[in-house]
């Protein structure tokens, strides 16, 4: 796995962990940040290279600091 794929996978896992801890569905998160549910799913599976603008939208919708999305836990 390349580093690009690894960072996407780690980011997706972090997003999913935070979303689930806040008891928010992918559909609800998509609604809160103006992104489609399938886009959220793609991010969480590590198949999307999410933009900085969308990272900020996701953090805001989850009510977390942007940096928290980059706290990768194993």
Protein Blocks (a to p, Z undefined) as FASTA:
>chain_A
ZZklmmmmmmmmmmmmmmmmnopafklmmmmnopafklmmmmmnopaccdfklmmmmmmm
nopafklmmmccZZ
